[in-house]
């Protein structure tokens, strides 16, 4: 079922309605706030969508081949959100996203490579924070942080930190936060 905030454009969809398996061919799709392009895509019985040789962005010009920024990935897997109260797929086009072998591009310039990216449906962006600057103690630096929610209650979040400082070298670490009602 296609929802209001979901769009799929393609030349064909070949599959089995009963089994829920489809070959979507050359893929253009918009789910939630993200635009996706791919050489080939498949829908699995679980509702997962696997996009091969994918490009994704929140830039609306991606479909016109004039995106300002994007992420390319060898494959992207979209997992539909499950309504845990009903033990069924939620009635929306919201997906959790896993992307593999990713390169972040600004225009036609590759900026950052990452082996894997994850975006939960409730996160803005991919949960990444990137900060760059210059400090008299550290020199030039780039600090990155990726945060994921491990559990909703008690709310436990884990952050992976990876930094580089020109005067001090690399730094890495983990940070955990737990929040309860009181």
C-alpha positions in Angstrom: 0.0 0.0 0.0 1.4 3.4 -1.0 0.8 6.1 1.6 0.6 9.9 1.2 4.3 10.4 2.1 5.5 7.6 -0.1 6.2 7.8 -3.8 7.6 5.2 -6.1 8.4 5.8 -9.8 9.6 3.1 -12.1 9.3 1.4 -15.4 7.9 -1.8 -14.1 7.1 -3.9 -11.0 7.2 -7.6 -11.5 6.2 -9.9 -8.7 3.6 -11.9 -6.8 0.9 -10.0 -4.8 0.2 -13.1 -2.7 3.8 -13.6 -1.7 4.6 -9.8 -1.5 7.8 -10.2 -3.5 8.5 -7.6 -6.3 11.3 -6.7 -8.6 11.0 -2.9 -8.9 13.7 -2.5 -11.5 15.3 0.9 -11.9 14.2 2.7 -8.8 13.1 6.2 -7.8 11.3 6.6 -4.5 10.5 9.1 -1.8 9.7 7.8 1.7 9.2 10.3 4.5 11.7 13.1 3.8 14.2 11.1 1.8 14.6 10.7 -1.9 16.2 7.4 -3.2 17.6 6.4 -6.6 18.9 2.9 -7.4 20.0 0.7 -10.3 17.7 -2.0 -9.1 15.3 -2.5 -6.1 13.4 -5.5 -4.6 10.5 -5.6 -2.2 10.6 -8.6 0.2 7.6 -10.3 1.8 8.4 -8.5 5.1 7.9 -5.1 3.4 11.7 -4.5 3.4 13.0 -2.7 0.3 16.5 -3.4 -0.9 18.0 -0.8 -3.3 21.3 -1.6 -5.1 23.8 1.0 -6.2 21.7 3.6 -4.4 21.8 7.4 -4.0 19.8 9.1 -1.2 19.3 12.6 -0.1 16.8 15.0 1.4 17.6 17.4 -1.5 14.5 17.4 -3.8 16.8 17.9 -6.9 18.1 14.4 -6.7 15.5 13.2 -9.2 16.7 15.9 -11.6 20.3 14.8 -11.3 21.2 18.2 -9.7 21.4 17.4 -6.0 23.3 19.7 -3.8 24.3 16.9 -1.4 23.8 13.1 -1.3 25.0 9.8 0.0 25.9 7.0 -2.4 25.8 3.4 -1.2 26.4 0.0 -2.6 23.1 -1.0 -1.1 20.4 0.5 1.1 17.8 -1.5 3.0 14.6 0.1 4.2 12.8 -1.6 7.0 9.1 -0.6 7.6 8.3 0.6 11.1 6.4 -1.9 13.2 3.5 -0.9 15.4 4.6 -2.8 18.6 1.1 -2.3 20.1 -0.5 -4.3 17.3 2.5 -6.5 16.3 2.0 -5.4 12.7 3.5 -2.9 10.3 2.5 0.7 11.1 0.1 2.5 8.7 2.7 4.9 7.4 5.6 5.1 4.9 8.2 5.5 7.7 11.2 3.3 7.4 14.4 2.5 9.4 17.3 2.7 7.0 20.6 0.8 6.8 23.1 1.9 4.1 26.4 0.1 3.3 29.6 1.3 1.7 28.6 5.0 1.9 30.2 8.1 0.5 28.8 11.5 1.4 29.0 14.0 -1.5 28.6 17.8 -1.6 27.8 18.5 -5.2 30.3 16.3 -7.2 33.0 16.3 -4.4 33.3 13.2 -2.2 33.7 14.3 1.4 33.4 11.3 3.8 33.3 7.5 3.4 31.6 5.3 6.0 31.2 1.5 5.9 27.7 1.7 7.3 25.0 4.2 8.2 21.8 3.7 10.2 18.8 6.0 10.5 15.9 5.1 12.7 12.5 6.4 11.6 12.3 8.8 14.6 15.8 10.3 14.1 16.4 13.5 12.2 19.1 13.0 9.6 21.1 9.9 10.2 21.8 10.8 13.9 25.2 12.2 13.0 26.8 15.3 14.3 29.9 16.7 12.6 31.8 19.7 14.0 34.9 21.2 12.5 37.0 24.2 13.7 40.3 25.4 15.1 41.3 25.6 18.8 44.5 26.9 20.3 44.9 23.7 22.4 43.8 21.2 19.7 44.7 22.8 16.4 42.4 22.2 13.5 39.8 19.5 14.3 36.9 17.5 13.1 34.6 15.9 15.7 32.0 13.3 14.8 29.3 11.7 16.9 26.7 9.0 15.9 23.9 8.5 18.4 21.4 5.6 18.4 18.5 4.8 20.8 19.0 1.3 22.3 15.8 1.2 24.3 12.8 3.5 24.7 12.1 2.8 28.4 14.2 3.3 30.2 15.5 5.5 27.5 19.1 4.4 26.8 21.1 6.1 24.0 24.7 5.2 22.9 27.0 7.6 21.1 30.1 6.6 19.1 32.7 9.4 19.1 35.4 9.7 16.4 37.6 12.8 16.3 40.8 14.1 14.8 42.9 16.9 16.1 45.9 18.3 14.1 47.9 19.0 17.2 46.9 15.9 19.2 46.0 13.2 16.7 42.9 10.9 16.6 40.5 10.3 19.4 37.6 7.9 19.9 35.1 6.8 22.5 31.7 5.7 23.6 29.1 7.6 25.6 25.9 6.3 27.1 22.9 8.2 28.5 20.0 6.7 30.4 16.9 8.5 31.3 13.9 7.4 33.4 10.8 9.2 34.5 12.2 10.5 37.8 
